[in-house]
Amino acid sequence: MAEDSLQQHSAGFHTSLNRHILMMGGDRELMYGVLGISLILPVAFIHISFWLGVLLGMILWGIGAYFLRKVALADPQMRHVYKRSLKFGKYFPAQAHYTSPVPELAGKK
């Protein structure tokens, strides 16, 4: 009887709760940005040629979506990592060797 109460139980959860939020294989927010810019291009080129804007928008969408999919395939959280590296870049500079000079931190004398 005691053995039955000691058995381990497992609870499954849906795999979508563990996946990154992607759109067409790329980061969702960046894909929306590329899509928005490519949709605005025909309006911006309306005085020159509407169809030139449509063509440029399609080319921009194709190239942007391709590169965003490649980035998300390498690391789905690359956008967040890049933003954090910009924030902490002065404290942790990219140095090639352990004997590289350490930068002076603000407020430390």
N, C-alpha and C positions, 0 to 999 in steps of 0.2 A: 504494500500500500504506500509506503514512504517513497519507494522507487518511482511510482507514478507521479508523485508531486514534484520530484526532482528533475523530471525530464525537461529538456530545454524546448521552449516554444519559439517559433519564429513567425513574424508577421511580415507578409510581403507588401510592397508598395509599388505603385505604378512607375514605370521607367521614365515617364515624361516629367516626373518630379525631380529627377536627377540629371536631366539634360540641360544644355545651355539654350538660351532663347536666340534662335537663328532664323533668318528669313532667306530662303533660297540658298542656304548653305553659308551665308555671311552674317556678320554682326547686324542685328536688326536696325539699330539706330543709324549706323553708317550706311546701310542699304537704303533706308528712307531718305537720307541726305542726298545720296547719289541720284536716286529716283526723282526727288524734288528738283534738283538742279537740272536734270535732263528734261523734265517736263516744262521748266521755265524757259529753257533755251529757245524753243520756237516762238514764244511770246517776245523774248528779247530781240530776236532776229526778224520780227514781223516787218520792219521797215526795209530791210535788205531783201530777204527772201524767207518766207515761211518754211518752205521745203528744205532749205539749207539748215535752218534751225532744227527741223525734225531729224534730218540726217545726222547732224552733229550730236543731237540728244541721244539718238539710238547708238551711235558710236561710243559716246561717253558712258551710257548705261551698260553696254556690253563690256567695255574695258574695266569700268569700276566694279561691276559685279564679279568679273573674273578674278580680279586681284583681291577683293574682299573675301571671296570663297577660298582663295589660296591662303590668306592670312588666317581665316577661321579654321582651316584644316590643320595648320601648324599649331595654333593655340587659340581656342575660342575666346579667351579673355585677354587677347593681345592689346586691345584698346585700353583696358584698365591698367595693364602692366606698363604701357607706354606713358600714360598720364602720371602714374606713380613714379616712374623713372625721371620724368621732368621735375617733379616736386622734390625728390631727394637726390638729384644729380650732383648738387654742390657738396653734399655730405659723403656720397659714395661715388666718386668719379671712376670712370672706366680706366683702370690701370692694368698693365699687362703682367706685372711682377709683384711679388710680396715685398720687395725692397723699395717700391715706388714711394715717393713722398706723400705724407698724409696731409690733407688740406687743413688749414686753421678753421676751427668752428667759430661761429659768431658768438660773442659774449665770453669766450674763453681767453684768458690772458696769461 
